[in-house]
């Protein structure tokens, strides 16, 4: 990618708790404010952008959308095209 990495999102739940919590898939572009339930790592560069327990911010959504449109591969999410994302129920 050619864009500056977004700020680290707010941690809203310990990662272990988020990993074990009930989840649901939602539209990625409508997920602002929800708590992420998966790790999303654009590759390259291979740096996780969001992890379980972190709040999905508008900046994260915009950054990942730009990376997808640039053809960057997403490692980690159940939907590698990020039409949907798993969040905490």
Secondary structure, DSSP 8 states (H G I E B T S, - for coil): --S-------B-S-HHHHHHS-EEEEEGGG-TTSBB-S-EEEETTTEEEE-TTBB--HHHHHHHHHHHHTT-EEES-SSTT-SEEEEE-
